[in-house]
């Protein structure tokens, strides 16, 4: 029966490969990245130096490698800053009446709750002001012979409400040979609609990207409204950006409605990076390792205009120079559609059912649990197929991810020599690979490539396999110590004689545990030496292998296999740090926005280096044991 299930597992895995190849091809075809700079930063630079002109700055940046410029809707505040309008509050008018008799007549009757807008220079936006603010209390007021537009300001934020895009700004960007990225905030439905309609009018081949401002997409929190806007963007073939680490509210609904017409964006503020070199490294790593295809750069502040411009030009050039040859600068594209055949997806589900059930059987040796897992995973797969809710397939992927590391190292095969160690090491790698393949084939599609959907339960992968192996090791140790009894006698355990070897093992496991905890998650602590080592590894090997794999997990597994043949208890203890390597490589592939090639290369490096270090561990152990037997033990015997 076991062989039959293994054969069926192999067939299912082979049938699930077409879906995997679809993803690989989509990643391979998407090799263009772009850099974006906000127009506001460039206007600020120009305003500091009268010798600089915006058109010339745009041209210089284009020659340096810049691909696009983002444009936000103008507000009354920005229009006043550019000299198109003058905005006066009622309080300001009363103050001015003290010095100008022309304001005396109106000073007594103006409202202090609103603003008075005087148009200094007409353009397309100023001509539309009355239309933009039509939902507000508004009237025409003559002050000192000039016609003002009075607008109520109940919320106190009227100066910063979007009123539209300046067409001349957009034309300047296009004239410089750059693409336009239109930004839009989320305000009330009326305000959104007016600016959004202008956005649609301005869209075209060089202006078909939208980047949402703030923490929400347009239309949030009304789901139907988000979908309405998304459908209009879809009709115009406009893509939206998903900002890495921002998690804007409503982006999932927006992206799914637009059939994943999404580009991943990473924001880099040059004011907040420790050095330009670190910033460039971050940018390059984001593109090659996390499917980022757009880099949003903020120019430096607090320095001379020409220096800020030169630094920005140099930063863009350094990114292009250090980017791997497989990528090229240009206008970023959305990923090709990953279309998975239904039969291939069903094969992946079948593979998951068999893999999980076999893992339960091999680990527990309990046929009842085996049949129970078969039934449970089968029902979960049927639910995933019928209900098409991602939570079910994600649950199946999570169970696979938790089971794979434990299945990889338990049970043991008989070790008689180094050939058997290599065989066991290969077996563990093969089992892990099967689990990884199932996870990647189950959670496949454009929504995972751009991280609109993601693997759920990463923390459980770090905890559950380690906890299970710890319990397994404790059970094996106690059953050996107490004549095979499975019931732990706490009194005997408490009174058990503790040797120096036990303390050494506890100390080693404690140090490894503390190191492991400190390294888990994105906020893990890293020493300056390791940062330098990481950088060297990345520059040398394209991507760096994970240190907890090639320095802890795999070497200790090799040592564990070696020790198991003549010291079963010690070899069993070392399974605890060993499982870290296998749960880590499974975890690597659950980050589905990371290219398959990167994850595969990183894992191959870890396995190869870990194997070599593992044999070094054996040499060190043998040498240490020899010294102990020759010099230390005889003295203790005396």
PADO-663927 format. One record per residue (C-alpha): residue in three letters; x, y, z. Coordinates in steps of 0.001 Angstrom, whole numbers, padded with zeros to 6 digits, always signed. Example, Ala and Ser with C-alpha at 12.3 -4.5 7.8 and 13.67 -1.06 7.14 Angstrom:
% PADO-663927
ala+012300-004500+007800;ser+013670-001060+007140;
% end
This chain:
% PADO-663927
unk+000000+000000+000000;unk+002830+002362+000884;unk+004491+001787-002486;unk+001209+002271-004313;unk+000644+005617-002605;unk+004227+006677-003324;unk+003732+005862-006999;unk+000474+007814-007083;unk+002224+010744-005386;unk+004946+010802-008045;unk+002373+010740-010870;unk+000343+013520-009236;unk+003429+015687-008824;unk+004362+015220-012472;unk+000844+016146-013598;unk+000916+019306-011485;unk+004081+020622-013193;unk+002360+022473-016105;unk+000925+025009-013673;unk+004367+025497-012167;unk+005890+026079-015606;unk+003243+028737-016281;unk+004392+030656-013229;unk+008071+030263-014101;unk+007434+031567-017618;unk+005491+034564-016307;unk+008362+035462-013972;unk+010941+035018-016700;unk+009050+037236-019168;unk+008659+040020-016611;unk+012200+041394-016567;unk+011622+045137-017020;unk+011814+047502-014065;unk+011231+051239-013838;unk+012171+054154-011608;unk+009636+056840-010655;unk+010184+060265-009093;unk+007324+062508-007864;unk+006937+065803-009743;unk+006611+067629-006420;unk+010228+066747-005530;unk+011451+068053-008875;unk+009418+071250-008564;unk+010936+071768-005108;unk+014442+071380-006543;unk+013679+073867-009327;unk+012185+076385-006890;unk+015477+076481-004940;unk+017636+077414-007933;unk+016545+079994-010502;unk+019074+078628-013017;unk+017202+075313-013182;unk+014182+074798-015416;unk+011731+071946-014974;unk+011964+070855-018616;unk+015766+070675-018378;unk+015619+068732-015092;unk+013222+066196-016630;unk+015502+065786-019633;unk+018593+065256-017445;unk+016842+062613-015367;unk+015592+060846-018480;unk+019176+060657-019760;unk+020235+059272-016367;unk+017763+056396-016698;unk+014547+057698-015100;unk+011437+056131-016629;unk+008424+057872-015101;unk+007232+060831-013036;unk+004246+060714-010697;unk+001751+063574-010651;unk-000682+064310-007851;unk-003873+066328-008286;unk-003409+070003-007562;unk-005057+071564-004519;unk-005900+075166-003683;unk-002714+075221-001591;unk-000509+073992-004457;unk-002208+076313-006969;unk-001557+079255-004660;unk+002062+078184-004255;unk+002443+078204-008044;unk+000791+081616-008346;unk-002421+080560-010063;unk-004762+081634-007247;unk-004799+083618-004033;unk-006696+082127-001091;unk-007816+084367+001759;unk-009619+083425+004939;unk-012254+085671+006486;unk-009875+086403+009358;unk-007191+087448+006885;unk-009582+089836+005116;unk-010456+091505+008424;unk-006778+091926+009185;unk-006170+093461+005755;unk-009013+095957+006240;unk-006894+097701+008864;unk-004367+098669+006181;unk-006573+098804+003053;unk-009764+100874+003021;unk-011049+098808+000101;unk-011633+095915+002487;unk-013494+097893+005138;unk-016896+097519+003522;unk-016752+093726+003331;unk-014779+093096+006504;unk-017864+093353+008670;unk-019893+090862+006641;unk-017400+088217+005537;unk-017647+084731+007007;unk-014764+083414+009056;unk-015822+079818+008357;unk-014753+079694+004720;unk-012132+080846+002220;unk-012162+083419-000565;unk-010414+082383-003777;unk-009130+084929-006299;unk-007959+083570-009660;unk-004618+085142-010590;unk-004018+083194-013803;unk-006625+081196-015638;unk-005999+077635-016754;unk-007981+074448-017210;unk-008119+073739-013486;unk-009099+077249-012341;unk-011864+077215-014947;unk-013223+074062-013289;unk-013103+075234-009669;unk-016819+076017-009503;unk-017569+072557-010903;unk-015189+070817-008497;unk-016691+072522-005434;unk-020296+072493-006648;unk-021358+070317-003696;unk-020229+072987-001201;unk-021784+076289-000183;unk-020377+078644-002800;unk-021023+082182-004040;unk-019352+084961-005962;unk-018164+087890-003800;unk-016663+091217-004928;unk-013939+092573-002652;unk-012130+095816-003455;unk-013207+095567-007080;unk-012057+091993-007529;unk-014263+088962-007900;unk-013645+086182-005358;unk-015220+082752-005051;unk-016405+082074-001518;unk-016201+078403-000432;unk-017391+077030+002885;unk-014703+075254+004872;unk-016539+073270+007511;unk-013981+070455+007674;unk-011054+072854+007704;unk-009236+070885+004952;unk-010451+072634+001817;unk-006934+073860+000962;unk-005816+070268+000520;unk-008746+068762-001366;unk-007793+067603-004889;unk-009078+069806-007710;unk-007420+068208-010757;unk-004238+067680-012732;unk-002374+070467-014550;unk-002288+069427-018236;unk+000820+071527-018876;unk+002738+069587-016220;unk+001756+066286-017792;unk+002712+067560-021250;unk+006149+068598-019974;unk+006724+065083-018634;unk+005638+063464-021898;unk+007767+065890-023920;unk+010842+064752-021948;unk+010148+061170-023055;unk+008937+060014-019641;unk+005826+058090-018632;unk+003227+059665-016361;unk+002012+057965-013193;unk-001211+059563-012003;unk-001740+059618-008247;unk-005158+059946-006660;unk-006276+060102-003011;unk-009482+058728-001542;unk-011936+061478-000600;unk-015707+061762-000677;unk-017563+060186-003574;unk-018249+063560-005206;unk-014649+064747-004977;unk-013312+061382-006128;unk-015560+061262-009174;unk-014534+064644-010567;unk-010779+064047-010308;unk-011154+060408-011338;unk-012986+061394-014515;unk-010156+063767-015423;unk-007694+060950-014753;unk-009545+058764-017253;unk-009495+061599-019814;unk-005735+062048-019431;unk-004933+058340-019677;unk-003120+056974-022704;unk-000070+054938-023692;unk+002244+057138-021636;unk-000206+057722-018785;unk-001811+054370-017981;unk-000607+053803-014419;unk-002328+054801-011175;unk-000705+055033-007752;unk-003079+055550-004846;unk-002155+058164-002246;unk-002490+057472+001461;unk-003616+054288+003201;unk-006700+053531+001088;unk-007575+052948-002538;unk-010207+055134-004132;unk-013743+054170-003105;unk-012811+052529+000200;unk-014611+051405+002400;unk-017515+050818+000000;unk-016740+047571-001838;unk-019176+048271-004668;unk-017631+051700-005203;unk-014115+050236-005330;unk-015304+047748-007956;unk-016973+050533-009946;unk-013730+052496-010137;unk-011767+049306-010872;unk-014012+048435-013817;unk-013446+051869-015348;unk-009688+051539-014940;unk-009859+048083-016491;unk-011771+049432-019509;unk-009005+051980-020095;unk-006284+049304-019626;unk-004854+051223-016683;unk-002678+049306-014220;unk-002455+050061-010499;unk+000511+049812-008158;unk+000600+047649-005038;unk+002996+049318-002597;unk+005240+046876-000768;unk+004743+046923+003028;unk+001967+049565+002749;unk-001042+047202+002525;unk-003454+049896+001382;unk-007029+049158+002413;unk-009147+047927-000490;unk-006234+047009-002781;unk-007273+043329-002817;unk-010774+044140-004078;unk-009372+046606-006605;unk-006772+044145-007937;unk-009150+041184-008224;unk-011740+043255-010069;unk-009020+044382-012495;unk-007888+040775-013147;unk-004579+041411-011359;unk-003516+044280-013606;unk-001080+045146-010829;unk+002581+046146-010589;unk+004535+045759-007340;unk+006214+048969-006169;unk+008947+049589-003591;unk+009372+053076-002135;unk+012848+054419-001355;unk+013335+057747+000410;unk+016909+058945-000087;unk+016558+060975+003117;unk+016116+057796+005157;unk+018751+055414+003824;unk+021979+055078+005784;unk+024019+055553+002612;unk+023467+055682-001160;unk+025169+052266-001425;unk+022686+050722+000991;unk+019812+052308-000907;unk+021041+050911-004221;unk+021433+047458-002651;unk+017854+047638-001378;unk+016576+048623-004802;unk+018464+045871-006636;unk+017417+043245-004088;unk+013762+044315-004341;unk+013734+043813-008101;unk+015634+040539-008335;unk+014310+038840-005187;unk+010741+040070-004604;unk+009193+040648-008043;unk+009272+044423-007551;unk+009057+046099-010923;unk+008745+049743-009935;unk+011048+051790-007691;unk+009568+055009-006301;unk+012386+057386-005339;unk+012155+060450-003108;unk+014810+063135-003660;unk+016991+064402-000822;unk+015924+067472+001133;unk+017907+070056+003075;unk+020744+070342+000545;unk+021486+072562-002447;unk+019256+072039-005475;unk+022055+071058-007870;unk+023492+068611-005321;unk+020088+066988-004787;unk+019665+066643-008544;unk+023149+065181-009040;unk+022614+062711-006199;unk+019308+061596-007699;unk+020882+061154-011133;unk+023766+059172-009646;unk+021437+056972-007615;unk+019385+056024-010681;unk+022553+055314-012695;unk+023981+053144-009895;unk+020783+051074-009785;unk+021002+050449-013535;unk+024691+049557-013332;unk+024326+047134-010425;unk+021122+045472-011578;unk+021744+041878-012783;unk+022005+041466-016541;unk+018730+039550-016674;unk+016817+042764-015971;unk+016564+045925-018030;unk+015261+049409-017405;unk+012082+050466-019159;unk+008361+050837-018627;unk+007250+048126-016210;unk+004613+045635-017357;unk+002135+043522-015477;unk+002848+039789-015296;unk+001596+037561-018078;unk-001513+035666-017057;unk-000771+032415-015246;unk-003375+030051-016656;unk-003386+026703-014828;unk-005164+023709-016432;unk-007910+022375-014186;unk-006542+018837-014364;unk-003120+020070-013280;unk-004636+021847-010289;unk-006620+018711-009324;unk-003384+016719-009549;unk-001775+019142-007073;unk-004705+018664-004686;unk-004363+014877-004977;unk-000631+015153-004316;unk-001347+017138-001157;unk-003805+014508+000097;unk-001331+011679-000436;unk+001702+013577+000894;unk+000036+014609+004157;unk-001423+011159+004744;unk+001890+009415+004060;unk+003619+011839+006421;unk+001130+010948+009170;unk+001626+007225+008540;unk+005445+007368+008478;unk+005714+009555+011567;unk+003050+007981+013791;unk+002921+004416+012383;unk-000822+004600+013089;unk-003167+003418+010337;unk-006219+004987+011962;unk-004583+008406+011839;unk-003529+007677+008261;unk-007109+006990+007135;unk-008376+009952+009136;unk-005913+012289+007412;unk-006915+010856+004030;unk-010564+011623+004720;unk-009904+015070+006207;unk-007629+016309+003438;unk-009973+014866+000799;unk-012890+016875+002216;unk-010715+019989+002383;unk-009758+019525-001286;unk-013387+019078-002342;unk-014271+022292-000479;unk-011445+024111-002272;unk-012701+022915-005668;unk-016399+023595-005118;unk-016417+026745-002985;unk-013364+028324-004677;unk-012530+030095-001443;unk-008754+030498-001132;unk-008876+029802+002603;unk-009408+026061+001979;unk-006503+025591-000401;unk-004349+027791+001825;unk-005243+025535+004733;unk-004169+022491+002746;unk-000904+024228+001833;unk-000295+025101+005494;unk-000747+021473+006622;unk+001682+020387+003891;unk+004206+023017+004963;unk+004036+021968+008618;unk+004251+018246+007828;unk+007105+018395+005287;unk+010033+019236+007648;unk+009020+016564+010166;unk+008406+013988+007429;unk+011859+014810+006014;unk+013851+013848+009128;unk+011569+011266+010794;unk+011700+008278+010609;unk+015376+007334+010258;unk+017021+004919+007900;unk+019797+002621+009103;unk+023179+004353+008922;unk+026289+002176+008408;unk+028629+004577+006629;unk+029009+007871+004840;unk+027113+006559+001812;unk+024066+006018+004028;unk+024428+009548+005431;unk+024311+010950+001891;unk+021344+008706+001114;unk+019421+009937+004181;unk+020360+013549+003414;unk+019108+013152-000140;unk+015906+011498+001087;unk+015182+014433+003398;unk+015836+016915+000580;unk+013572+014921-001760;unk+010687+014795+000723;unk+011016+018524+001405;unk+011051+019193-002343;unk+007839+017207-002783;unk+006123+019263-000081;unk+007450+022497-001582;unk+006264+021517-005051;unk+002768+020849-003728;unk+002609+024213-001928;unk+003821+026154-004965;unk+001402+024366-007301;unk-001560+024856-004958;unk-000915+028546-004345;unk-000297+029511-007942;unk-001553+032456-009960;unk-001007+036161-010555;unk-002613+037061-007241;unk+000262+035316-005446;unk+002952+036758-007725;unk+001945+040312-006786;unk+001128+039348-003175;unk-002549+040236-003303;unk-003035+036749-001896;unk-000362+035102+000246;unk+000471+031947+002154;unk-001079+032075+005612;unk+000577+030681+008725;unk+004285+031427+008278;unk+004811+031597+012057;unk+003312+028129+012461;unk+005976+026697+010156;unk+008628+028052+012505;unk+006954+026723+015643;unk+004941+023527+015011;unk+007615+021300+013384;unk+010161+022348+016006;unk+007708+021663+018831;unk+006697+018308+017345;unk+010319+017168+016945;unk+011080+018303+020497;unk+008211+016158+021823;unk+009310+013261+019603;unk+012888+013482+020915;unk+011674+013687+024518;unk+009466+010624+024020;unk+012274+008650+022392;unk+014695+009595+025146;unk+012308+008787+027988;unk+011068+005563+026453;unk+014669+004436+026243;unk+015465+005503+029796;unk+012391+003950+031413;unk+012273+000515+029813;unk+010135+001535+026877;unk+007320+003042+028930;unk+005505+005794+027068;unk+004119+007343+030261;unk+006599+009867+031620;unk+007444+009337+035298;unk+008064+012905+036404;unk+009600+011806+039717;unk+012159+009609+037986;unk+012772+012354+035445;unk+013375+014856+038255;unk+015746+012472+040109;unk+017588+011342+036982;unk+021370+011703+037211;unk+022524+014633+035073;unk+025914+014244+033405;unk+028193+016938+032015;unk+027220+015714+028570;unk+023565+016461+029321;unk+024483+019993+030416;unk+026573+020504+027296;unk+023710+019391+025073;unk+021209+021570+026954;unk+023614+024514+026651;unk+024120+023981+022924;unk+020380+023628+022299;unk+019736+026721+024449;unk+022199+028825+022477;unk+020743+027586+019200;unk+017224+028294+020480;unk+018063+031851+021508;unk+019803+032468+018190;unk+016857+030977+016327;unk+014318+033150+018168;unk+016415+036289+017610;unk+016536+035561+013882;unk+012890+034669+013289;unk+010808+037233+011429;unk+011616+040461+009606;unk+012769+042210+012773;unk+015414+039634+013673;unk+018667+041024+015011;unk+021746+040763+012796;unk+025338+041598+013737;unk+027525+043918+011660;unk+029819+040983+010846;unk+026909+038969+009497;unk+025683+041936+007468;unk+029105+042073+005815;unk+029036+038285+005283;unk+025555+038506+003773;unk+026674+041230+001380;unk+029696+039209+000294;unk+027608+036084-000239;unk+025039+037996-002261;unk+027644+039626-004480;unk+029412+036307-004999;unk+026454+033955-005381;unk+023670+036213-006785;unk+021456+035352-003798;unk+022669+034432-000345;unk+021731+031123+001295;unk+020037+031393+004685;unk+022458+031092+007590;unk+020070+029098+009782;unk+019984+026482+007031;unk+023654+026047+006107;unk+025094+026871+009546;unk+022538+025176+011820;unk+019902+022917+010303;unk+021726+020914+007644;unk+025115+020533+009395;unk+023449+019325+012598;unk+021347+016867+010584;unk+024514+015409+009048;unk+026073+015154+012505;unk+022858+013651+013854;unk+022909+010939+011178;unk+026539+010149+011951;unk+025972+009922+015729;unk+022751+007926+015476;unk+024552+004731+014484;unk+026559+004455+017739;unk+024906+006936+020138;unk+021195+006863+019422;unk+020253+009251+022224;unk+022721+011978+021245;unk+021823+011584+017580;unk+018149+011923+018455;unk+018742+015121+020454;unk+020358+016723+017428;unk+017140+016325+015438;unk+015859+019428+017225;unk+018279+021889+015582;unk+018221+019754+012412;unk+014555+020418+011670;unk+015280+024171+011511;unk+016989+023713+008144;unk+014052+021920+006567;unk+011321+024162+007942;unk+013379+027109+006694;unk+013578+025918+003085;unk+009852+025186+003110;unk+009286+028681+004480;unk+011428+030139+001672;unk+009023+028825-000957;unk+005922+029977+000926;unk+006981+033559+000092;unk+005229+033251-003231;unk+006129+036731-004477;unk+009775+035646-004573;unk+010805+034259-007997;unk+011083+030477-008162;unk+014609+030705-009555;unk+015777+032761-006568;unk+014228+030406-003993;unk+015570+027329-005781;unk+019098+028728-006104;unk+019135+029806-002452;unk+018039+026321-001341;unk+020589+024499-003516;unk+023346+026663-002042;unk+022133+025925+001493;unk+021987+022173+000920;unk+025432+022050-000668;unk+027193+024282+001863;unk+025304+022688+004758;unk+026465+019245+003630;unk+030093+020388+003556;unk+029865+022062+006970;unk+028118+018954+008310;unk+031114+016804+007444;unk+033336+019421+009099;unk+031146+019014+012198;unk+031799+015262+012087;unk+035564+015812+011825;unk+035477+018261+014748;unk+033371+015851+016809;unk+035678+012913+016111;unk+038722+014973+016971;unk+037086+016279+020142;unk+036014+012768+021147;unk+039539+011489+020560;unk+041023+014220+022782;unk+038415+013490+025432;unk+039129+009744+025451;unk+042901+010196+025470;unk+043400+013096+027855;unk+040244+014112+029718;unk+038532+010821+030567;unk+041617+009119+032107;unk+042014+012028+034536;unk+038362+011816+035589;unk+038719+008053+036096;unk+041526+008706+038554;
% end
